[in-house]
Amino acid sequence: MDRRTHTDRSPSPEVRGAVGSGIKGGWTRARWLLGDAEYEADRYRDEAPVEFVHDLVAAAQDAGLIAATGLYIGCGNGRNYLPLVAAGLDLLGLDVSATALEQLGRRAPERRGHLVHGDLSALPDRLRFPLVIGIQVFQHGDRATAHSHFCSAQERVSPGGLFCVRVNAVGTDVAPCHDVTERHRDGGFTVRYLEGPKAGLDVHFFSASELNGVFGSAFEPVLPLRRHDTSRTMPNTGRWSQWEAIWRRKD
Ligand SMILES: C[S@@+](CC[C@H](N)C(=O)[O-])C[C@H]1O[C@@H](n2cnc3c(N)ncnc32)[C@H](O)[C@@H]1O
């Protein structure tokens, strides 16, 4: 475990090696152009952090992880990353959107050395973290893609480390116009949007049993799965639901 003090904000040598390594693996610019376009349209810039941030900081404090270097997968342009860092967490921010990272770097120039452009394959294979965070990132793609992403992220959690997740939940009134492309007997389903900023993209919605199954016996709950519902504001209707949970990897 990283024993640096809270005030030492330089990345560890291993993490330093990862920073600036750029995109490796299968991501193509075309696939994430849409994500960049959303950030170019100022998506998330003025959005408040999700309340889950408070649970996450409390869990990290309880586990004595405030000074350790954690990993935030899909950190975006900072609505949650910045409050987490302000609360004392030292987070390596990973994102496939160069635009999001550029915006985050402008908002917090002192964090530029802690941001990595790419997906998990951009990090050295051996790199593990005592704290891994994914907020609204593991829902991208169909069921197999979403499960495989979770699996790769779980491998990055050190024994005894925490994995903090907020992800799309069944119970959401899915909008705008979409096709349901797969539906599993455990309740999980995938949609392909036909309109809106995600048109043409697959997005997965997890059921509780599906998500608990993804974590299986190798992890134990610290904050058991709970559903957070957000009512859409007029003229939109219905609700948008997310699972929130924190798991500890068993030794
Ligand atoms: C819905 S946004 C959420 C951003 C941030 N977590 C927040 O709550 O503000 C999802 C983010 O994950 C990024 N992303 C999607 N797939 C990723 C992957 N496989 N690895 C790293 N980042 C990814 C996107 O570029 C985007 O910035």
The ligand as a Gaussian input file, in Angstrom:
#p B3LYP/6-31G(d) Opt

LIG

0 1
 C      -21.334000       9.616000     -17.969000
 S      -19.695000      10.235000     -17.947000
 C      -19.423000      10.364000     -16.168000
 C      -18.206000      11.181000     -15.832000
 C      -17.902000      11.311000     -14.343000
 N      -17.706000      10.014000     -13.723000
 C      -19.012000      12.089000     -13.650000
 O      -19.827000      11.462000     -12.958000
 O      -19.060000      13.294000     -13.835000
 C      -18.753000       8.767000     -18.350000
 C      -17.280000       9.054000     -18.560000
 O      -16.589000       7.830000     -18.702000
 C      -15.684000       7.933000     -19.795000
 N      -15.468000       6.562000     -20.251000
 C      -16.327000       5.749000     -20.911000
 N      -15.792000       4.533000     -21.068000
 C      -14.568000       4.555000     -20.488000
 C      -13.541000       3.595000     -20.316000
 N      -13.667000       2.340000     -20.764000
 N      -12.421000       3.957000     -19.664000
 C      -12.271000       5.223000     -19.205000
 N      -13.212000       6.188000     -19.348000
 C      -14.350000       5.848000     -19.969000
 C      -16.350000       8.884000     -20.765000
 O      -15.448000       9.524000     -21.622000
 C      -16.990000       9.868000     -19.808000
 O      -16.116000      10.906000     -19.454000

